[in-house]
Amino acid sequence: MDTINKLLKELTLDFGYIFGAINQGRVFESDTNMKDFLHKSQAFQIKLVNITKHIEQSKIQTEKEKTLERLNTLIDFIEKQVYME
């Protein structure tokens, strides 16, 4: 979860930079600004893909843990039934 929080903070900062640059019209002022904007935008896209993967993995892990918990409950129930008879 720390990784997801770190990526969210980075995405927020990158988005702020990108949105600010667009809003203030700095993107097309010079070649350097355009290249910097392009690199920041590409980095933003990569981080967005990474956070999506981390969230998916976290969701899968949570689902696995819930399934194991249900299976353990079922096993406990079955063992009680078998030993009661």
Secondary structure, DSSP 8 states (H G I E B T S, - for coil): -HHHHHHHHHHHHHHHHHHHHHHTT-TTS-HHHHHHHHHHHHHHHHHHHHHHHHHHHHHHHHHHHHHHHHHHHHHHHHHHHHHH-
